[in-house]
Amino acid sequence: MSKQIQKTGGEVAKVNNVIVGLEEISPNIVPVPWYKVVYSNSTNVGESEPGTIYMGDIGKSCKTLNCVILRAKERTVEFENPRTGNMEKKRVIGILGANIDRGLEPFILSISVSSFTNFGFLVKEIKERKATVVWEYPVQISTEKAESSRVENNKIVKNAYYKLNFVLGQEKIKKEDLETLEEKYNQVGGSLDRYDDQEAHAEEVEFKETEFDRAEKKQKMDEIKAKVKAIEEKPKEEFKF
C-alpha cells in the first residue's frame, strides 16, 4: 500500500498513523504493559492493596478495571514454583484489552483456571448478544477472594486465591471508538502470542499455598501477645511483712 509522504517545516509527518521510515517494522514489536492481580506476597507493586489490579506501566492499581477485550488466547505457561524451586506448567487465558479509563491504552492480563468459568459466562453472554467483534461491548473486571480445600497426606489443606469477575456492559461501544479499537487490534494483537509473566504466576501459586499458613501463624502470635499483655497488666500482689 503506497502512502503519500508530506513534509511540514522540514519534518516528515506521520501518515495513517505510520511513521515514515518504520513502515516495515510491525507495530507488534512495541511492548504492551502487563496488569496483574495483587497478592499479599506480591513484589514490585508499591503500596497496592491485595485484591486490586496492578497496572505495571504506571505503577498504580485499581479495584475495578473498565476495559474492552480485544483478543483472548488460551495457552500453557511454564514458571518456577517459589516454594519448591521446580518448573511447573498451568493453563491460563491471556487477554489483550484496552483500558477505557486511560484512553483505550492496551494491556495484557492473565486469567487463571480459577476464573475460567466466570470468563466462560462472559463469552456466552457476548455470543447471545450476537456481537460480531469481542470489543463491541465494554467489560468491567474485578476480583473476589475465595477459598478451597483438599486432602493431602490425610490432612485437610486450605488454599486461598482471587478469582476474576466479569460484567458485560449493556450499551455498545461508540462507532468512532470501535474504529479505534479495531486499529489497536491490528497493531498490537500479535503481542499476546509472546506474553508470559512468570512473576505473576509464581506469586499466585505462593499465595494460594501459604495464605492460610500465614494467617494461622499470625493468629498464634496474636494469642501469645495477648497472654503476655494480660500478665503485664495483672496487678502485682502486695507483700505483707
Buried (B, 14 or more C-beta within 10 A) or exposed (E): EEEEEEEEEEEEEEEEEEEEEEEEEEBBEEEBBBBBBBBBBBEEBEEBEBBBBBBBBEEBBBEBBBBBBBBBEEBEBEBBBBEEEEEEEBEBBBBBBBBBEBEBBBBBBBBBEBBBEBBEEBBEBBEEEEBEBBBBBBBBBBBEEEEEEEEEEEEEEBBBBBBBBBBBBEEEBEEEBBEBBEBBBEBBBBBBEEBBBEBBBBBBBBBBBBBBEEEEEEEEEEEEEEEEEEEEEEEEEEEEE
